[in-house]
Amino acid sequence: MSFGIYAIGFAILIGGLVYAAHLMHMPTHWIVVGAIVLLGIGILSGVKATRQKDPSE
């Protein structure tokens, strides 16, 4: 559940940054590249922050 909340928050952040870049008249291909990179960073950091620790044997 916490990963879902993390993912929604990161998607809102990416949406805001994409909208700001559009308002600044950035080229579309750079906006797409930035969104893909941020999406990858968001997934990696979300998994790292919400994963469960492995039980000790």
Buried (B, 14 or more C-beta within 10 A) or exposed (E): EEEEEBBEEBEEEBEEBBEEBEEEEEEEEEBEEBBEEBBEEBBEEBEEEBEEEEEEE
